[in-house]
């Protein structure tokens, strides 16, 4: 690779920041965040170092599933603004060096979408085949795998026609039939529309469900549809990216990247490594994470893994064994009310780690040094917690906490009108907010700024070849990322006790040194490349291998 390649494949060295417009900043005092409020915070995000905004659904919706039940794929929820405000926000973000990607939620619609309303009106409607129907009653005892305990089955009877329609999610979210060419055309138009408006790509929701086709449909390989989407998108915008949600084991997940130059998703979230990372945090042992990273399939240069610690959903642990999952539950969510669906945790990272600033900072340092692209969920940069009074996944989707003022500076509206309520415990806005942390050079916010600034000048983190470096401290992970532009070495101690670490950096020229990017230290490697370090409890170090004549400032 050349350093200029990082502008072509921008997603490989991006910092992605996910936010929900309705919970970010309310500009007009109605209790709901809006696009104008987001535009007013673009400079804050630029100063943080974000290079890509991922917007959760902002489309018209009954809002029965936090906006994922869409009634118009081309529209904007009028509470949040209009297309003019959207374009102004995107233009402002672009001017500050940020791209914008949006949620593409096309595996289903709301049951109030005009397509489904027309489909229910008559079995002869041209929109009837936009959805999946069956004449015979579904098998008894069928479970809903997505929302066990919340949604009952995956088929619901339409009383007027006597047929059942498929809904892999909630009853009010009927599945679209992607085997129908007319549906695929509408999805393409949706993608083309938002690209024309200025977005740089899409986060594709629940991709495996999107590719499910009715039994007997004339569609030999559903992945052909995903390949068509990628080709269409890149015809309209050569730089656009598809970030896919594919929570499957690696051996199944890799198919969604495509093969043999038949490209599909550009990036995918690494659910496997994320879940193993939490097991490592609980055990104070990096071995589970190392095992996952070593099993990662090799990807073509144009593809990338997206790393994350939390997102807007439950912290799913579905790919851990039952015993391992229970171990994480007991350590991070001891109260049954903090768990959901038998597989996930509805808490943010700081509360799971009992507010220990050492563990929190080590975890985020690790996130930014894992091979791949880091993805943040809004509020992580200040250590926001969840509102435990709100049930389920909504507990982590509370308003952004800007200050210690009323409603955390999110809105001037009465508390009763807020789209969601901030926590009222030790993570309430009076204790955790942006304004206070901006003034505190030792705050978590400034820590994030520092990490991101180092990450942005270290493209080997997003592009490099991963290698675990052998050493004897069981609680410590030492790994290297090596690319044509250079090499990084990261050290992370998962334990609450200090560790003495000795390792060797091999294959480096005479005169090479390790430059500490987080502290003002430089270690000459010497002839044998041996390094001896004392690592603090939950300590972390970032080193760049500085080679004679490499031309880099650090």
N, C-alpha and C positions, 0 to 999 in steps of 0.2 A: 504494500500500500504506500501511497504518497500522502503527505499531509493535506493536499488539495482534494483527495478522495473523500475526506470527511464532509465536504460541502455537498458532494453528489449523493452519498448515502448518509444524509444528515441524521437519520434516526439511530445510527449506531453509536453516536456520541451525544445524544440529546439528554436533556433533563425534562421529563414529562411530569406535569402537575395536573391532577384531576380535581375538578370542582363542579359543584352544582350551582348554577346561576341563582336559583331561588334561595339558597342559604349562604350566599357570599356577601353581598352588601345591598341593602335597600336604599335607593336614592330618593324615593318619593314618599316615604312614610306610611306605606300601606301594609307593612309587615312581611313583605315578600321581596327577596333579592331580585335584581333585574340587570339587564344588559348595561344600562347606564352606570349602575353601581360597579359592575365588573370593570368597565372602561376606566373608572376612576381609580382602580387598584392595579392597573397594568404596570405602572411604574414601580409599585411595590414588588410585583412578581419579577420584573426585569432586574431590580436590585437584588432580589434573592438569587437570581441566576437561572431562572426557568427559561427554557428555550422552546418548549412546546406545551400549549394548553390543551387538555382533553376536557371537553364540556360534556357533562352528563345530559340526558335528554331535556330539551327546552321546547319541545314541540307541543301543540295543543293536545290536551289529555284530560280525562276525568280525574287523573291523579290518584287512581286506586292502587297503583304500584310505583309510586314515586316518579311518574312520568314515563315509565316503560310501557304504558298502555296508550299507544299513540292513535290519534284520530286524524292526523294530517301530516304526512311525512315532509311536506313542503312548507309547513307553517311554523309559526312561533307563538307560544303561549302568550296571549295578550297581557297577562299579568307581568311578563318579563320584558316586554317591549315589542318591537316590530323589526322588519327586515332592514330598515334604515339604521336602527340602533345596532343591529347585528353587524352590518357592514362597517360601521364606524368603529366598533370594538375590534373587529378583525384587522382593520387597517392600522389602528393604533398599536395593536400587538405586533403586527409585522414591522412597523416602524421601530419598535423597541427590540427587534431581533427574535420575536417569538412567532412560531407557526401555531395554527389552531386546528385541532382535529375534533370531530364530533362523533357522538354515539350513533351508530347505524343499527337500528332496532327493527329488523325486517323479518325476523322469524315468526312474528305474530303481529296483529293489530289489536286495538281496543274493540270490544264488541259494539262500540258506538261509532266506529269508523264507517263512513258512507258505503264503503265496499261491503262490509258485513251486514249493514242495515238492508242494502239492496239484495244481498245474497239470501237473507232470511225472508224477504218479501215474496220470493217465488223460486221454485226449483228450476225454472227456465231463465232466471236472471243470468246475464253474461258474467256476473260476479260470483255466481254460485260456485264455480270451479276455481275461484281464487282461494278457496278454503278446502279442508279435507273432511269428507262426510262418509258415513257408513249407514247402511240400511238395517243391519241386524244389531241387536243389543250387544254392547261390549262384554267381554268376559267378566264374571263377578269377581270381586275382591281386588280389582286392579288398583294399584297404588300410584300416587303422584310422587315421582322420585325427586322432583325439584323442590317442592314445598311439603314434605311429609308432615302430616298433622295439621296443616293449614288449608291445603287444597285436597279435594276428594276426587281421586281418579283423574283420568285425562280425556274422558268423553262426556259430553253433556247433550241431553236430548233437546232438539228444537221441536216444541210441541206442535207448531203449525204444520210442519212437513212430516213429523214422525221420524226424522233422521237424527243421527248423532253427529256432532262436530268435534274435531280434535283440538285439544288445548294442552300442550305440554307443560304450560305454566298454570296460571289461574284460569278459572272458568270464564272470566271476562276478557281473556286474551286468546281468541281463536287463532290457531296456526295458519300461516299462509302456505299455499301449495306451490312450492318452487318448481314442481314438475310441469306446471302450466307456463308456457312461453309468455303469456300476457303478464303474469306475475313477475317473471324475470325481467321483462321489458320495463315494468314500473319501477323495479328496484334499480335498474340501470339509470332510468330518468332521475330518480331520487339522488343517486350518486352524482350524476352529471350536474344537477341543479346546484347542490351545495359546493361542488368544486368551482362552478362558475361564480358563486357568491364569494369564494375566496378561501375555503378551508383547504388544508394540506393533507387531508386523509381522514380515516375513520377508525374508530374502535368498534369492532364488530361483535355484537352481543351474542353469547351462547352459540358459537359456530356449529358444533355438532348437531344441535337441534335444527338449525337453519338448513342443513343438508339432508335432513330426514325427508324421504319422499314416500307417498302412499304406496302400499303394496300393489304391484301390477302396473305402476306408472311407466310410461315410455321414456325413461331416463336411465340409461345404462350405468352411468357413473356420476353420482351427485357432485363429485369433485370437479367435473367439467364446468358446473355452474360457478364454482369459486374461481376457477381459472379464467372463465369468461369475465367475471367481475374484475379481476386483476388486470386483464388485458384492456378492458374498457376504461378503467380508471386511469391507466397509464397512457392511453391514447389522449385522454382529456387533460391529464396533468402528469408529466413525466416524473415529477418529484414526489407525488402523493404516496402515502403509506397506508397499509392495512394492518392494524394491531388487533389480533384476534384473541377472544376468550375461549380457550380450549382446555378444559380441565380433564385431562386424560393422562394415563401413563405415557412415558416417553415414546415407547414403541408404537403407540397409536397416534400420539400427538404429532410426530414428525411428518406424517402424511399430509397434514394441513399446510405445510410449507410448500408442498409440491415437489416434483422430482424431474430430473432430465430436462431442465430448462422449461418446464411447464409450471411456472410460478403461480403460487396461490397467496397465502398470507405473507406479509413482509416481516412482521414480528408476532410473537406469541408470549403471553404471560407464562412464566415458569412456576406452575403450581406445585410441581414435585419438589423442587429445591426450597420453595418457600415453606412448605410443610415440614420438611426435614430440618430446615433452619430453626424452627421453633422447638423441635425435639432436641436439637443441639443446645439451644439456650437453656432449656429445662435441665438437661443432663450435665451442663457445663462441659461439654465434650463435642468438638467439631466433627467427630466421626460420621454421624448420620448425614450431615450436610456434604461432607467430602464424598461420601458414597454416591450421593445424588449427582453431584457435579461431574464426577468421573463417568457416570452413566449417560450424561447428556449426549444425544446424537450430534455428530458433526454437521454443521450447516454450511450451505453455500455462502459466499461472501456477501451477497445481497440480503441475507436473512439475519435475524437477530432474536435473542431472548430478551424479554422484558422482566426485570426483577422488581419485586415489591415486598413490603412487609405488611401493609394493610391496604384495603380498598373499601368501597362503599357497601359491600356485602358482608355476610358473616365471614370470619376467619375460618375457612373450611379446612378440615383435617381429614377429609374423606379418603385420601390415598395412604393414610397411615394404617397400620394394623390396629385392631381393636384395643390391644394392650397398650400400644404406643399412644394412641389417641386418648385413652383414659389417663395415661401418665401426664400428658400435656393439659388435659382438662383439670386434673387435680391441682396442678401447679399454677395454672394461669386463669382458671375460671372455676374456683372451688364451689361457688354458689350455682345451683342448677339453673337459676334464672339468667345466668350469664351465658348459657348455652342454648343452641337452637338446632332443630332438625336432627338431633343426635350426632351431628358431625361438626358443628361450628361454634365459634365464640363471638359474642356481640360486644366486644370491648376494643378499645384502642390500645396501642402498644404501651404507652406510659402507665396506664392502670394495670395492665397485665404484668408489667415489670415492677410493680409497687412503687413507682415514682423514682426509682434509683437512677440518678443522672448518669452514673458510670455505665450501667448496663444499657440505658437508652442510647447514649452516644456511641458506645461500641457497636450496637446493632445497626445504627445508621451508617457508621463508618464502614462496616462490613458490606451493607447494601451497595454503597457507592464503589466498592472495590471488587465486587463480584463480576465475572465476565458477562457483559450484557449492558442493557440500558436501564437506569433507575427510573421508577415511577413512584411519585408521591401522591398521597391523598391530602386534600387541603387541611390545614391545621396541624399536620405532622411537624412542620417547621417550628411550631411554638409549643409542642407537647400537649395539644388538646386531649381531653378525655371524653368519654361518652356520658350521656345522660341516662343513668340507670333506671330512671323513672319511666322512660319510654320503652315499650316492649319491642323485642325482636331487632331486626337489622336497622330500624330507624334510629336506634340508640346512638349510632356513630355519625348520623347525618344531621347534626345540630348546627346552628348558625356559627359562622366564622367569628372568632372573638378578637375584635380589633382594639378594644380598650376596656378600662374598668368602669366606663359609664353605663348608663341604663341599657339593658339588652346587649351588653358587650360591645356597644358601638355599631352593632349590625343594623339597627333600625330605631327610628324615633317613635314608632307605633306603640300603642299600649301592649303590654305583655300578652294579653289575651288574643291579640290579632297576629302574633308572630307565626310564621309558617312552621316553626319548630322552636322548642325551648332549649336554651343552653343549660348545661349542668349547674346544680346549685351546691355542689360539695367543694372539696379542695381544688377541683379543676374548674370552678366557676370563673367567669371573666374577670372578676376582681383579683384573682390569683394568677390566671394564665391569659395573657393578651399580647398583642403585637406592640402596642404603644410602650408598655413597660420594657419589653425585651429589646426594642430598638435602642433604648437608652442604656442598656446593660451590655457591655462588651463581652461579658462572660456568659451571656444567655444562650439558650438553645438556638434561637434564631440566628445569632451571629455564628454559632458553630456550623449551622447549615450553610450559611453564606460562605464560610471558609472552605467547607468540604466541596461545595459546588464549584467554587473558583478553582480549586486544585484539580477537581475532576475535569473541568472544561479545558485545562491545559495539558491533559494527560490522555490523548486519544487511544493509547494502548489499553486503557481500561475497557473501552467499548469494542476494540478491534483485536485485542491480543489473544494469544494462545495460552490457555490455562494450564498451570502445572503446580501441583502440591510439592513443596520443598520439605524434604525429610528433616526432622529434628525430634528430640526425645520428650518434650513437654506435652503430655497427653491433652491438656486443656487448651493448647495453642494451635491455631491454624496459621501456617506461613505459606503463602502462595505467590506465584509469579504470573504476570501477564506480559507476554513478549510479542511485539509486532515489529514491522520494518522500521517504524519511527522511534522505537525505543522499548524499554522494559521497566515495568513497575514491580515492586515487591511489597506485599502487605502482610502485617503481623497482627493477629487478634487473639486476645486471651479471653476465653469464655468463662473463666473461673473467678471466684471472689478472693483468690489469694495470688500473690505475685508468682511469676515464673521466670526461671533462668532458661534462656533459649540459645542454642548454638546451631547454626546451619551454615551451609556453603553455597555461595553463588558461583556457579561454574560457567565456563564458556565465555568469560569476559576478558577483554584485552588488558594488557599491563597498563596500570595507571587508572583503571576504573575505580569509581567510588560510589557509595550509597549516599544520596542526598535526601535528608528528611524533609518532606514537603509540609509537615504540620509543625515542626519545631526547627530551630536553627542549628542543625547538626549535620556533619558530613563525616563519613567513615571511609577511610581508604581500605580497599579490599585486600591488597597485598597479593603475594604470589599464589596462595592457595584459596583465596576467596572466602576465608572463614569469617563468620560474624558471630559475636557474642553480645547478647542483649539481656537486660533485665526488663521484664514487661510487668507493668502494674496490674493489680486486680482489675479485670475488665478493661485492660489497656489495649491500645491500638497504635500502630505506626504505619505511615506511608513512606516508602522509599522509592526514589527514582535511581536507576542505574545510570550514572553519569560517565560517559566514555570520552576519552581524549579526542578533541576535535569534532564532537557531535554537533556543536553549534547551538546547543540549547542553553538558555539562560540559567536554568536550575537543573 
